[in-house]
Amino acid sequence: MELKNELKILTGILVVFLAVYFLPVESVVFTSAVAATFDLARWYAREHVILCLLPAFLIAGVISVFVSQASVIKYFGAKARKWAAYLMASVSGTVLAVCSCTILPLFSSIHKRGAGLGPAVAFLYSGPAINILAIILTARILGIELGIARFIGAVSFSILIGMTMAFIYRKEEKIRAAEQLNFPDIPETRPLWQTSIHFFLLVLILVFANWGKPSADITSGLWFTIWNYKWLITAALSLGLMYSLIAILKIKWWKVALGTFLIAWVALLTNSPILSVTTGIAVISILGLTDKHAQGENRDWIVSSWGFAKQIMPLLAMGVVIAGFLLGSTHDDTSIPGVIPNHWIAWAVGGNSLLSNLLASIVGAFMYFATLTEVPIIQGLLASGMGKGPALALLLAGPSLSLPNILVIRGVLGTQKTIVYVILVVSLSTLAGVIFGTFF
């Protein structure tokens, strides 16, 4: 037994040594892939973690602690009307302007609180797929027909994928439903409308803090106006959230006032939204952790949010590193190829064949797209010869899935359900691309 353990250690040392010894550092492809990995990881940390994920963890914590399990079951579980549950889940993306990673803590939270597999999966897909801002941008830049097709496909797919998952695992869901039907109708500790105000203030802060910059040719209109004033809007919503901490969560007003002053001081001194949001999240966390009222709920809110962060962040980091190395880093005006060259992808998805649509769906399923970035990427691919069918397939599969996203879903649903979910997304996206490419 001891010899066996020593051989394992020796094997591990040899594997690491040989991997380092034969590193192809002279290869341009390898060095480019390494640079892409670090560039994507840095961009993800700067642009996505603070503004997207941290608020999302707080929102997930609200669902986990302040929204009772009975309420989640009422709207998404066995006690809910099926059509209402799927309808609510399928249109959630019009409210949540999030990407495939930011939706994960919210999905994990409602699933753990008792949401049925079907509505939970519909919510998981629709959150990033039906981003109304991205659909408007798609119609404006890529064409009205792609914008309409993307919206119809995303809404219908969220319902269809959710219902299919619920049907495949109907035996498990039947057992889960029987348990929920006997679940006592425990009243909320506070009126649901108060929790809803606190919840939607956090959601709106998430939405406006990440409001995408319009294309260079858009210099007027509602979208441009909101983007131009998005930090003022976010600041106003943040003041509303601070009031919610006092009026709804019953945290002492002088503590909240002191925290608000600190956030305002950092904002005025640094003029940095990133530092302001970081300070705001730190202040809220400290206020929640040190609060002694409300039966410990405020502290539980922050602890629960931290629990989601511990569960999700390592898997996301691993996924971002792998995606950057294999597929490269493409964001803003930066494009660094990974091990798989970009022109290979452009060549593979040219035309409107079944194979090109399938490849576009698979690439989209594993490549990471931040909110709104898929549109300029696909615009470049279309200019390189990509067919409109594969473009739609990529739009339907890409925003809702990514390698980091898949790794986290596996941790929540298990390997088998995750594989089935990915296959459904890829298959339906491929089918939609083939049909769309035939007519357009």
C-alpha positions in Angstrom: 0.0 0.0 0.0 2.8 2.4 0.9 4.7 1.5 -2.4 1.5 2.2 -4.3 1.2 5.7 -2.8 4.9 6.4 -3.5 4.4 5.4 -7.1 1.5 7.8 -7.4 3.7 10.6 -6.1 6.5 9.7 -8.5 4.1 9.6 -11.4 2.8 13.0 -10.5 6.3 14.4 -10.3 7.2 12.9 -13.7 4.1 14.2 -15.4 4.7 17.8 -14.1 8.4 17.6 -15.0 7.8 16.3 -18.5 5.1 18.9 -19.1 7.5 21.7 -18.1 10.5 20.1 -19.9 8.7 20.0 -23.2 6.8 23.3 -23.0 6.7 24.6 -26.6 7.8 28.1 -25.6 9.3 28.7 -29.0 5.9 28.2 -30.6 4.1 31.3 -31.7 0.7 29.5 -31.3 1.6 28.5 -27.7 2.8 31.9 -26.6 -0.3 33.5 -28.2 -2.5 31.1 -26.3 -0.8 31.9 -23.0 -1.1 35.6 -23.7 -4.8 35.1 -24.5 -5.3 33.2 -21.3 -3.9 36.0 -19.1 -5.6 38.7 -21.1 -9.0 37.1 -20.8 -8.5 36.3 -17.1 -7.5 39.9 -16.5 -10.3 41.4 -18.5 -12.8 39.0 -16.8 -11.5 40.1 -13.3 -11.6 43.8 -14.2 -14.9 44.0 -16.1 -17.0 41.1 -14.9 -16.4 40.0 -11.4 -17.0 43.2 -9.5 -19.8 44.7 -11.6 -21.6 41.5 -12.4 -20.8 38.5 -10.2 -20.6 40.2 -6.8 -24.0 41.9 -7.1 -25.4 38.6 -8.4 -24.1 36.8 -5.3 -25.9 39.3 -3.1 -29.1 38.8 -5.2 -28.8 35.0 -4.8 -28.3 35.5 -1.1 -31.6 37.5 -0.9 -33.4 34.6 -2.6 -31.8 32.1 -0.4 -32.5 33.8 2.9 -35.3 36.4 2.6 -37.5 34.6 0.2 -39.0 31.6 1.9 -38.9 28.1 0.4 -42.7 28.1 0.4 -42.7 31.2 -1.9 -40.3 29.7 -4.4 -42.3 26.5 -4.5 -45.5 28.6 -4.9 -44.2 30.2 -8.1 -41.8 27.7 -9.5 -42.4 24.4 -7.7 -45.0 21.6 -7.7 -47.7 24.0 -6.3 -47.3 26.4 -9.2 -49.3 26.5 -12.3 -47.1 25.1 -15.0 -47.8 27.7 -17.6 -47.2 30.5 -15.1 -44.0 29.0 -13.9 -42.5 28.6 -17.4 -43.8 32.0 -18.5 -42.1 33.7 -15.6 -38.9 31.8 -16.1 -38.8 32.3 -19.8 -39.1 36.1 -19.8 -36.7 36.7 -16.9 -34.0 37.6 -19.3 -35.8 40.8 -20.3 -35.3 42.0 -16.8 -31.8 40.5 -16.1 -29.2 41.8 -18.4 -26.7 39.1 -17.4 -24.3 36.7 -19.1 -24.0 32.9 -18.8 -21.9 33.2 -15.6 -23.8 35.9 -13.7 -27.1 33.8 -14.0 -25.5 30.9 -12.1 -25.8 32.0 -8.5 -29.4 33.0 -9.1 -30.2 29.7 -10.8 -28.4 27.8 -8.0 -30.4 29.7 -5.4 -33.9 29.1 -6.8 -33.1 25.5 -7.5 -32.0 24.8 -4.0 -35.0 26.6 -2.6 -37.3 24.1 -4.3 -37.9 25.3 -7.9 -38.9 22.5 -10.2 -36.2 21.3 -12.6 -38.1 22.5 -15.7 -38.7 26.1 -14.6 -35.2 26.4 -13.1 -33.6 25.3 -16.3 -35.9 27.6 -18.3 -34.7 30.4 -16.0 -31.0 29.3 -16.5 -31.3 29.5 -20.3 -33.5 32.6 -20.6 -31.5 34.8 -18.2 -28.6 35.4 -20.6 -30.3 34.4 -23.8 -33.2 36.9 -23.8 -31.2 40.0 -22.8 -33.3 42.7 -24.3 -30.4 45.0 -24.8 -28.5 42.3 -26.8 -31.5 41.5 -28.9 -31.9 45.2 -29.8 -28.2 45.5 -30.7 -28.5 42.3 -32.8 -31.4 43.7 -34.8 -29.6 47.1 -35.3 -26.2 45.8 -36.3 -26.7 42.3 -37.7 -30.2 42.8 -39.2 -33.8 42.9 -38.1 -34.4 39.3 -39.2 -31.6 38.0 -37.0 -32.9 40.1 -34.1 -36.4 38.8 -34.4 -35.2 35.2 -34.9 -33.0 35.4 -31.8 -35.9 36.7 -29.6 -38.3 34.0 -30.8 -35.8 31.3 -30.6 -34.6 32.2 -27.1 -38.1 32.5 -25.6 -39.3 29.2 -27.2 -36.1 27.3 -26.4 -36.2 28.3 -22.8 -39.6 26.8 -22.4 -38.9 23.8 -24.6 -35.6 22.9 -22.9 -37.1 23.3 -19.5 -40.1 21.1 -20.3 -37.9 18.5 -22.0 -35.6 18.3 -18.9 -38.7 18.0 -16.7 -40.0 15.1 -18.9 -36.7 13.2 -19.0 -36.3 13.4 -15.3 -40.1 13.1 -14.5 -39.6 10.3 -12.0 -37.2 12.4 -9.8 -39.4 15.4 -10.2 -42.5 13.4 -9.2 -40.8 12.5 -5.9 -39.7 16.0 -5.4 -43.2 17.3 -6.1 -44.7 14.9 -3.6 -42.4 16.3 -0.9 -43.3 19.8 -1.8 -47.1 19.2 -1.7 -46.7 18.3 2.0 -44.5 21.3 2.7 -46.2 23.6 5.2 -47.2 27.1 4.1 -44.8 29.0 6.4 -45.5 32.7 6.4 -42.8 35.2 5.4 -40.9 37.0 8.2 -41.7 40.3 6.4 -44.3 41.2 3.7 -43.3 39.9 0.3 -43.5 43.4 -1.3 -40.8 44.6 1.0 -38.5 41.7 0.1 -39.3 42.4 -3.6 -38.3 46.1 -3.3 -34.9 45.1 -1.8 -34.5 42.4 -4.4 -35.3 44.6 -7.4 -33.1 47.4 -6.2 -30.2 45.0 -6.4 -31.3 43.7 -9.8 -31.6 47.2 -11.2 -28.2 48.2 -9.9 -26.9 45.1 -11.6 -28.6 46.0 -14.9 -27.6 49.7 -15.1 -24.1 49.2 -13.8 -23.6 46.8 -16.7 -25.6 48.8 -19.3 -23.6 48.2 -22.6 -22.0 51.0 -24.6 -23.9 51.6 -27.8 -22.1 51.3 -31.1 -20.2 54.3 -32.4 -23.0 55.3 -34.8 -25.6 55.6 -32.0 -25.3 59.1 -30.5 -28.9 59.7 -29.4 -32.0 57.9 -28.3 -33.1 56.2 -25.1 -30.3 53.6 -25.1 -27.5 56.2 -25.5 -29.1 58.5 -22.9 -29.3 55.7 -20.3 -25.7 54.7 -21.1 -24.5 58.3 -20.8 -26.2 58.7 -17.4 -25.9 55.0 -16.2 -23.7 55.8 -13.2 -26.0 58.6 -12.0 -28.9 56.1 -12.3 -26.8 53.5 -10.5 -25.9 55.9 -7.7 -29.6 56.9 -7.3 -30.6 53.2 -7.0 -27.7 52.7 -4.5 -29.2 55.4 -2.3 -32.5 53.5 -2.6 -30.8 50.4 -1.5 -29.2 52.1 1.5 -32.7 53.3 2.5 -33.9 49.7 2.1 -31.2 48.6 4.5 -32.7 50.9 7.1 -36.4 50.7 6.4 -36.7 47.0 5.4 -33.8 45.2 6.9 -33.9 47.4 10.1 -30.1 48.1 10.2 -29.3 51.1 12.4 -29.5 54.3 10.4 -26.3 55.8 11.6 -24.3 52.7 10.5 -25.9 52.9 7.0 -25.3 56.7 6.9 -21.6 56.2 7.8 -21.3 53.5 5.1 -23.0 55.8 2.5 -20.7 58.6 3.3 -17.7 56.3 2.8 -19.0 55.1 -0.6 -19.6 58.7 -1.7 -16.2 59.8 -0.5 -14.5 57.0 -2.5 -16.6 57.8 -5.6 -15.8 61.6 -5.5 -12.1 61.0 -4.6 -11.3 58.3 -7.2 -14.0 58.8 -9.9 -13.8 55.1 -10.4 -17.0 53.0 -10.6 -15.1 49.8 -9.9 -13.7 51.1 -6.6 -17.1 52.7 -5.7 -19.0 49.4 -6.3 -16.3 47.4 -4.5 -16.6 49.8 -1.5 -20.4 49.5 -1.6 -20.3 45.7 -1.6 -17.8 45.8 1.3 -20.0 48.2 3.3 -23.1 46.1 2.7 -21.3 43.0 3.7 -19.9 44.5 7.0 -23.4 46.0 7.8 -25.0 42.6 7.3 -22.4 40.6 9.2 -22.3 42.9 12.2 -26.1 43.4 12.5 -27.7 41.8 15.5 -31.4 42.2 14.6 -34.0 40.4 12.5 -33.2 37.0 14.0 -29.8 36.9 12.3 -31.3 37.1 8.7 -29.1 40.0 7.7 -26.0 38.1 8.7 -27.3 35.0 7.0 -27.8 37.0 3.8 -24.1 37.8 3.6 -23.0 34.3 4.7 -25.2 32.8 2.1 -23.9 35.1 -0.6 -20.3 34.1 0.4 -21.4 30.5 0.1 -22.4 30.9 -3.5 -19.1 32.8 -4.2 -17.1 29.9 -2.7 -19.0 27.3 -4.8 -19.0 29.2 -8.1 -15.8 31.4 -8.3 -13.2 28.6 -8.5 -15.0 26.7 -11.3 -15.5 30.0 -13.2 -11.8 30.8 -12.9 -10.9 27.3 -14.2 -13.3 27.7 -17.1 -12.0 31.1 -18.1 -8.4 29.9 -18.1 -9.3 26.9 -20.3 -11.5 28.9 -22.6 -8.8 31.6 -23.0 -6.1 29.0 -23.8 -8.2 27.1 -26.3 -10.3 29.7 -28.0 -8.4 32.9 -27.3 -9.4 36.3 -25.9 -11.9 38.4 -27.8 -13.3 41.5 -26.2 -13.6 45.2 -26.9 -11.0 45.9 -29.6 -8.8 43.0 -28.5 -8.5 39.7 -30.3 -5.7 37.3 -29.3 -6.0 33.8 -30.8 -5.7 30.7 -28.6 -4.5 27.2 -29.6 -7.5 27.0 -32.0 -7.0 29.8 -34.5 -9.9 32.2 -35.2 -9.7 31.7 -38.9 -10.3 28.0 -38.4 -13.5 28.9 -36.7 -14.5 31.3 -39.4 -13.8 28.7 -42.0 -15.7 26.0 -40.2 -18.9 28.0 -39.9 -19.0 29.3 -43.4 -22.1 28.7 -45.4 -25.4 27.2 -44.0 -24.8 23.5 -44.0 -25.8 21.2 -41.1 -22.2 20.8 -40.2 -21.4 24.5 -40.1 -24.5 25.1 -37.9 -23.5 22.3 -35.6 -20.0 23.6 -35.3 -21.2 27.1 -34.6 -23.5 25.8 -31.8 -20.6 23.7 -30.3 -18.2 26.7 -30.4 -20.9 28.9 -28.9 -21.5 26.4 -26.1 -17.9 26.4 -25.0 -16.7 29.9 -25.8 -17.3 32.6 -23.2 -19.3 35.7 -24.2 -19.8 38.6 -21.8 -23.0 40.5 -22.1 -23.4 42.2 -25.5 -19.9 41.1 -26.8 -21.3 38.4 -28.9 -22.8 40.9 -31.4 -19.5 42.5 -32.6 -17.8 39.1 -32.5 -20.4 37.6 -34.9 -20.3 40.8 -37.0 -16.6 40.1 -37.6 -17.3 36.4 -38.3 -20.0 37.4 -40.8 -17.5 39.7 -42.5 -15.1 36.7 -42.7 -17.7 34.5 -44.5 -19.9 33.1 -41.8 -23.4 32.1 -42.9 -26.5 33.7 -41.3 -27.7 30.3 -40.1 -24.6 29.6 -38.1 -24.7 33.2 -36.9 -28.1 32.5 -35.3 -27.0 29.2 -34.0 -24.1 30.9 -32.2 -26.4 33.7 -30.9 -28.7 31.1 -29.4 -26.1 28.7 -27.9 -23.3 31.2 -27.1 -24.8 33.6 -24.5 -26.6 30.9 -22.6 -23.6 28.5 -22.3 -19.9 28.7 -21.8 -17.2 26.4 -20.5 -17.1 28.1 -17.1 -20.9 28.0 -17.0 -21.0 24.3 -17.8 -18.6 23.4 -15.0 -20.7 25.2 -12.4 -24.0 23.7 -13.7 -22.4 20.3 -13.3 -21.8 21.1 -9.6 -25.5 22.0 -9.1 -27.3 19.4 -11.3 -24.7 16.7 -11.7 -22.9 15.4 -14.8 -25.8 13.6 -16.5 -28.3 16.4 -16.3 -25.6 18.9 -17.5 -24.8 16.8 -20.5 -28.5 16.5 -21.4 -28.9 20.3 -21.0 -25.9 21.1 -23.2 -27.0 18.6 -25.9 -30.5 20.2 -25.9 -29.1 23.7 -26.3 -26.7 22.7 -29.1 -29.3 20.6 -30.9 -32.0 23.2 -30.9 -29.6 26.0 -31.8 -28.3 23.9 -34.8 -31.9 23.2 -35.9 -32.8 26.9 -35.7 -29.7 27.8 -37.7 -30.4 25.4 -40.4 -34.0 26.6 -40.8 -33.1 30.2 -40.7 -30.2 29.8 -43.1 -32.5 28.0 -45.6 -34.8 31.1 -45.8 -32.2 33.9 -45.3 
